[in-house]
Amino acid sequence: MTVPASRIRRLNEASYAEEAEFVLYWMIAHRRPTYNFALQRARDLALKFDRPLLILEALRHGYQWASDRLHTFILEGMAANGRAFADLPVHYYPFLETPDHCGKGLLKALANSAVAVVTDDFPAFFLPRMIDAAAEKISVPLEAVDSNGLLPMRGTDRLYKRAYHFRRYVHDVFLEGDLHWPEAEPIADSTSLADALSLPDEVLQRWPPANSDWLEADPDLLARLPIDHEIPPNPELPGGVEAARAKLTYFLDHHLAQYHERQKELTESGESGLSPYLHFGHISPHRIFDAIRDREDWTIDAVDAERRAKNEGFWGMSDGAESYLDELITWRELGFNRCALDPTGYADYDTLPDWAIETLADHADDPRPHIYDLHQFEAARTHDELWNAAQHQLVTEGTMHGYLRMLWGKKILHWSQSPQQALAIMIELNNKYALDGRDPNSYNGIFWILGRFDRAWGPEREVFGKVRYMTSDSTRRKFKVHNYLEQYGTQ
């Protein structure tokens, strides 16, 4: 077996059904054919038991915030996976839940013919509850495999509260050389998997595989689904592994070298644009790291141990690469550490640092310069044209410039009746509209607004207390905003 134990969680005590027909990979988060520990684990089991490998990638419609935007992005990813798996020795089964074909019972029906089920270990949104419930209903082993980050999210039992300490942990792991890398191509033409597989007609009739029209996210077909049709797809940001690789190449070619500086023009931000693809598993952080390593002609010998725990200089790469890797590894995986080790509290106000809870409580009754409710925020009806433009970008495109995302959250805190209400508004708007919402990293950003992973700041201010303060005026001094307001302004 080639996947480290630190990335595998056994979710029930069932025994392998060694005489069953196939091994089932239930693809729910790491939606890609490459750099995927879960797919690699399923392949290993298929080889061990000499059985075919069946890959089920399903999309239900009953999840919170389901919309044309999210469904389209996922379906485009499923179409890309179908193309990738078409010439490989596996059996790909895409299923889309529709009013005519409910997905309930499909996993159990397939598990009844499986040696074992392997799925993705993703620590946020409804996925942990879903796989825990599935583990109780099926009669074969269910394994959840972590392919979220460069480090296994349960490789430590310490819940890190500051980025500095987590960064030191990350650097120590690299210095110790105790990292396992997934295979770039776990399924290749030469992979000697058993081939013959025939699913029962009753399964295929009750749960027919999605056809090409559905996988291309045909608008007329989407209109039949009970999802939010008021949130449109972003045609400039298609989903899938092919689009993710193209986005990575463009970032490396045009923006990585200057990433540490960022362009001052908000409409050409110099950001990677990879967060939606990371969230939906269309690209692996291992692939991104490998691409940067190759671009930088880097080896582990370049690491500077004297820069351990520093946010630049440790890797021995260019300034742009150093800056991006700190975000990709330290900040992103800090969110996975929080969600994996605090599964019931990562989205709760009461899990903020004590100092943040105390200072926000001390200032709870401070007069607010403006107070808006959820509907006013959602409609971008505030007095601040820059904030309104950022919200308009989120609503129309599903993305937002990273710096403006911080300002967006800080002003929601400033203009809400309470910090608890501000938290609820940020979660609702981010998860409803952002393509990278509902993710450990986006919860990271929302809670950072309120003081998580940060320190107390002075001087103490109304409403914020000792929580870090930001203003639209300071953003205007930092960035050129004219073109951004021209593009996204709502006035």
Secondary structure in CASP SS format (residue, H / E / C, confidence):
PFRMAT SS
TARGET T0000
AUTHOR 0000-0000-0000
METHOD secondary structure of the structure
MODEL  1
M C 1.00
T C 1.00
V C 1.00
P C 1.00
A H 1.00
S H 1.00
R H 1.00
I E 1.00
R E 1.00
R E 1.00
L C 1.00
N C 1.00
E C 1.00
A C 1.00
S C 1.00
Y C 1.00
A C 1.00
E C 1.00
E C 1.00
A C 1.00
E C 1.00
F E 1.00
V E 1.00
L E 1.00
Y E 1.00
W E 1.00
M E 1.00
I C 1.00
A C 1.00
H C 1.00
R C 1.00
R C 1.00
P C 1.00
T C 1.00
Y C 1.00
N C 1.00
F H 1.00
A H 1.00
L H 1.00
Q H 1.00
R H 1.00
A H 1.00
R H 1.00
D H 1.00
L H 1.00
A H 1.00
L H 1.00
K H 1.00
F H 1.00
D C 1.00
R C 1.00
P C 1.00
L E 1.00
L E 1.00
I E 1.00
L E 1.00
E E 1.00
A E 1.00
L E 1.00
R C 1.00
H C 1.00
G C 1.00
Y C 1.00
Q C 1.00
W C 1.00
A C 1.00
S E 1.00
D H 1.00
R H 1.00
L H 1.00
H H 1.00
T H 1.00
F H 1.00
I H 1.00
L H 1.00
E H 1.00
G H 1.00
M H 1.00
A H 1.00
A H 1.00
N H 1.00
G H 1.00
R H 1.00
A H 1.00
F H 1.00
A C 1.00
D C 1.00
L C 1.00
P C 1.00
V C 1.00
H E 1.00
Y E 1.00
Y E 1.00
P E 1.00
F E 1.00
L E 1.00
E C 1.00
T C 1.00
P C 1.00
D C 1.00
H C 1.00
C C 1.00
G C 1.00
K C 1.00
G C 1.00
L H 1.00
L H 1.00
K H 1.00
A H 1.00
L H 1.00
A H 1.00
N C 1.00
S C 1.00
A E 1.00
V E 1.00
A E 1.00
V E 1.00
V E 1.00
T E 1.00
D E 1.00
D C 1.00
F C 1.00
P C 1.00
A C 1.00
F C 1.00
F C 1.00
L H 1.00
P H 1.00
R H 1.00
M H 1.00
I H 1.00
D H 1.00
A H 1.00
A H 1.00
A H 1.00
E H 1.00
K H 1.00
I C 1.00
S C 1.00
V C 1.00
P C 1.00
L E 1.00
E E 1.00
A E 1.00
V E 1.00
D C 1.00
S C 1.00
N C 1.00
G C 1.00
L C 1.00
L C 1.00
P C 1.00
M C 1.00
R C 1.00
G C 1.00
T C 1.00
D C 1.00
R C 1.00
L C 1.00
Y C 1.00
K C 1.00
R E 1.00
A H 1.00
Y H 1.00
H H 1.00
F H 1.00
R H 1.00
R H 1.00
Y H 1.00
V H 1.00
H H 1.00
D H 1.00
V H 1.00
F H 1.00
L H 1.00
E H 1.00
G C 1.00
D C 1.00
L C 1.00
H C 1.00
W C 1.00
P C 1.00
E C 1.00
A C 1.00
E C 1.00
P C 1.00
I C 1.00
A C 1.00
D C 1.00
S C 1.00
T C 1.00
S C 1.00
L C 1.00
A C 1.00
D C 1.00
A C 1.00
L C 1.00
S C 1.00
L C 1.00
P C 1.00
D H 1.00
E H 1.00
V H 1.00
L H 1.00
Q H 1.00
R H 1.00
W C 1.00
P C 1.00
P C 1.00
A C 1.00
N C 1.00
S H 1.00
D H 1.00
W H 1.00
L H 1.00
E C 1.00
A C 1.00
D C 1.00
P H 1.00
D H 1.00
L H 1.00
L H 1.00
A C 1.00
R C 1.00
L C 1.00
P C 1.00
I C 1.00
D E 1.00
H C 1.00
E C 1.00
I C 1.00
P C 1.00
P C 1.00
N C 1.00
P C 1.00
E C 1.00
L C 1.00
P C 1.00
G C 1.00
G C 1.00
V H 1.00
E H 1.00
A H 1.00
A H 1.00
R H 1.00
A H 1.00
K H 1.00
L H 1.00
T H 1.00
Y H 1.00
F H 1.00
L H 1.00
D H 1.00
H H 1.00
H C 1.00
L H 1.00
A H 1.00
Q H 1.00
Y C 1.00
H C 1.00
E C 1.00
R C 1.00
Q C 1.00
K C 1.00
E E 1.00
L H 1.00
T H 1.00
E H 1.00
S C 1.00
G C 1.00
E C 1.00
S C 1.00
G C 1.00
L C 1.00
S H 1.00
P H 1.00
Y H 1.00
L H 1.00
H H 1.00
F C 1.00
G C 1.00
H C 1.00
I C 1.00
S C 1.00
P H 1.00
H H 1.00
R H 1.00
I H 1.00
F H 1.00
D H 1.00
A H 1.00
I H 1.00
R H 1.00
D H 1.00
R H 1.00
E H 1.00
D C 1.00
W C 1.00
T C 1.00
I H 1.00
D H 1.00
A H 1.00
V C 1.00
D C 1.00
A H 1.00
E H 1.00
R H 1.00
R C 1.00
A C 1.00
K C 1.00
N C 1.00
E C 1.00
G C 1.00
F C 1.00
W C 1.00
G C 1.00
M C 1.00
S C 1.00
D H 1.00
G H 1.00
A H 1.00
E H 1.00
S H 1.00
Y H 1.00
L H 1.00
D H 1.00
E H 1.00
L H 1.00
I H 1.00
T H 1.00
W H 1.00
R H 1.00
E H 1.00
L H 1.00
G H 1.00
F H 1.00
N H 1.00
R H 1.00
C H 1.00
A H 1.00
L H 1.00
D C 1.00
P C 1.00
T C 1.00
G C 1.00
Y C 1.00
A C 1.00
D C 1.00
Y H 1.00
D H 1.00
T H 1.00
L C 1.00
P C 1.00
D H 1.00
W H 1.00
A H 1.00
I H 1.00
E H 1.00
T H 1.00
L H 1.00
A H 1.00
D H 1.00
H C 1.00
A C 1.00
D C 1.00
D C 1.00
P C 1.00
R C 1.00
P C 1.00
H C 1.00
I C 1.00
Y C 1.00
D C 1.00
L H 1.00
H H 1.00
Q H 1.00
F H 1.00
E H 1.00
A C 1.00
A C 1.00
R C 1.00
T C 1.00
H C 1.00
D C 1.00
E H 1.00
L H 1.00
W H 1.00
N H 1.00
A H 1.00
A H 1.00
Q H 1.00
H H 1.00
Q H 1.00
L H 1.00
V H 1.00
T H 1.00
E H 1.00
G C 1.00
T C 1.00
M C 1.00
H C 1.00
G H 1.00
Y H 1.00
L H 1.00
R H 1.00
M H 1.00
L H 1.00
W H 1.00
G H 1.00
K H 1.00
K H 1.00
I H 1.00
L H 1.00
H H 1.00
W C 1.00
S C 1.00
Q C 1.00
S C 1.00
P H 1.00
Q H 1.00
Q H 1.00
A H 1.00
L H 1.00
A H 1.00
I H 1.00
M H 1.00
I H 1.00
E H 1.00
L H 1.00
N H 1.00
N H 1.00
K H 1.00
Y H 1.00
A C 1.00
L C 1.00
D C 1.00
G C 1.00
R C 1.00
D C 1.00
P H 1.00
N H 1.00
S H 1.00
Y H 1.00
N H 1.00
G H 1.00
I H 1.00
F H 1.00
W H 1.00
I H 1.00
L C 1.00
G C 1.00
R C 1.00
F E 1.00
D C 1.00
R C 1.00
A C 1.00
W C 1.00
G C 1.00
P C 1.00
E C 1.00
R E 1.00
E C 1.00
V C 1.00
F C 1.00
G E 1.00
K C 1.00
V C 1.00
R C 1.00
Y C 1.00
M C 1.00
T C 1.00
S H 1.00
D H 1.00
S H 1.00
T H 1.00
R H 1.00
R H 1.00
K H 1.00
F C 1.00
K E 1.00
V C 1.00
H H 1.00
N H 1.00
Y H 1.00
L H 1.00
E H 1.00
Q H 1.00
Y H 1.00
G C 1.00
T C 1.00
Q C 1.00
END
